[in-house]
Every structure is written in structure tokens, then in C-alpha cells.
């Protein structure tokens, strides 16, 4: 695998937004590649670039003391401000600068927290800013074949982990990432907790990866209240560490599960929390199936066309479907994810398809060829499904 991966698709989207909006917020987890992507715009952008990094004390002081005077000097440039959540009071000043000289592409704001965590940003820059989320490397960006897909699954999509020279260094990078996240990042965002206890919480969360969220059970195991556990989850979701998959309610006559499922967003980080140190340990691990399900869901959800939303479906008697793709809350596809390459159609899946009345139905594996299992259910490999996703649900 090459030491550098071009992110053409998201670069195109970012430039499109900068050509229309005065400000663009590029958000995503730490170490996901936001700075690298932003700095790469210097050659593609139509105007000169000025870069500030709020983790540098010098830049922080400059923008903290008199941001309006400083930034007004660069009104003809694209100003990139990295780790912008470190200076929440800056957003009101940016609004004033934009309103005095409103042109596309004045500011590119890089943040390691969701807009909900960047206080006052919605009110301060409403109507002036568009957001774009940068995720870890997606399968279609880095996976030309099955061998590379397995590496991507085990190492995850963070650039330094995926592109590490060997598996040991990849694992060490992820261990360091988790430690820094717990000991520094969460503390900065306002979560005051014991790092040792929170590390245990993350390991517990990894052990129930892909299961229904149960704050009371986790709180009892950790010796804290369910409200504390909910507080923890809020920070994890807001900092792009976990993803919540919510249930779809389509039939009020059935008793449906109401709790979301919780997935650790990056498969490589999950494996580090589980202590899976080498890729050959993964297929025999008790949570290999859950890990594969979460990995597949992440790749599919990131690739979903606009207007389509992901859910799962589960009744109180256990009838379920891993992923239901919906448009305006109307199910358009049922998708089951299997670790086995010889999938079978279960009675439960048939019941869900009948309830949803979906035309498009799939069972996805890691490497099987495409073929019909039943008239309206197709087996397909995950890479092939992701490649065809932009058009496959329109046919």
C-alpha cells in the first residue's frame, strides 16, 4: 500500500463548498487527516492560503488577543484555522468579518468535535457556514482487493495506523491514540473523569460492540450511575468515537426495540481495545462477527447517497435485520451482514422483508461472488456492494 492516499472525492466536495459559502467547517476525529487535506488545498485553491493552528501557543495567543484586527489583514486569502474548538469565542468575530466582506471561501475551520460540541457555532455562523465530515479512510479509497480489505478491517482507517510500515507499529499507534484521547482530548472537551475508569468503560463498550445500548447495565458493571454512562456516551458520539444506529419504526402493531445499537466507529480502534494485536488473531476472536458487522456498516453508511438514511429493525421476539436503508422513513432495502462466505436466508430475514415490503435485499459477505439466493435476495461481497451503491438502490 502506498504511503500517501489521495482523497479526491472529499477534496472535490470541499472545494465546491468553499466556492459558495463564506466559511466551511471540516470536522472529524483527531488524527483523521483534516490538516493534511486542508494544507493540500494550497495548490488547488484559487487564492493564497493563511494557516493558523490553535494548538500552537503563538497562534492561539494571536487569535485570542485581537482576532478581528489580525484576520482582517488576510481578507483576500483563504484563512485555515485548525483545532478551532479551542477558541469558542472566535466564532462571533468571524461572523462580523464575514458580514463586512462576504465572499466565498474566506474561512476553513478544522475541528475535532461535532458542531454540538463547538459552543455558539450554530448561532454565530448560521447561514454563513457549511459542514463537511472527514471520516477515516473509506474502503473505496484504499482497497483494490481482498487482501487490502482485510488489512483495512484490522488496522482501521486512520491514516497513520493504516499506512504504518508493519502491524506492530500500527497497533502501537492505535494504543497511543486511545491513551491521548482519554487523557487529553476528553478532558479538554470538558469531560472530568478518572482516565483509568474511562479506559475500562471503553473496553466494556468494545465488548458489547454492536449490541443494544444499555446504560443501566454498563453503569452497574462500572460502579457509576446510568446518567454518568449516558454522559460518557454523549462525549464519545460528539467526538466521532462511536456511532449510534437507531431502530426504524414502521409497524405500530409490533413490539419493536427502541434502544439504539452502539458501534465503535473505527474497526482498528475497536481491535486495539479488544487486545487483538495481530491480524491472524482476528478471524478466531469471539467478537470477529460483531467487528465485521460494524466495519461493514461503517463503510456502507459513509457511502450512502444523499436522501438515504441507515437504521436497524428488531422486534421484541428477536426478529431483526442488521441494516435497513430508508428514504423519508420508508424502507427501500434490507441488508444482512454475514462473516461467513456461505450465507443462508433465515426465516427472520424473510419476515422483515415481508414487513418492510422492500424491493432491494442483500446478504453481504467479505468475498463471495454475486448471485441470487432467492428471487428478491442477492448475496454479494461488501466491496462489490459499496462500489455499486450509488446506483444499486435506484434500479
Secondary structure by P-SEA (a helix, b strand, c coil): ccccccaaaaaaaaaaaaacccbbbbcccccccaaaaaaaccccccbbbbbbbcccaaaaaaaaccaaaaaaaacccbbbbccccccccaaaaaaaaaaaccccccbbbbbcccccccccccccccccbbbbbbcccccccccccaaaaaaaaaacccccccccccaaaaaaaaaaaaaaaaacccccccccccaaaaaaaaaaaaaaccccccaaaaaaaacccaaaaaaaaaaaaaaccbbbbbbbbcccccccccbbbbccccaaaaaaaaccccccccccccaaaaaaaaaaaaaaaaacccccccccccccccccccbbbbccccccbbbbbbccccccccaaaaaaaaaacccbbbbbccccccccccccbbbbcaaaaaaaccccccc
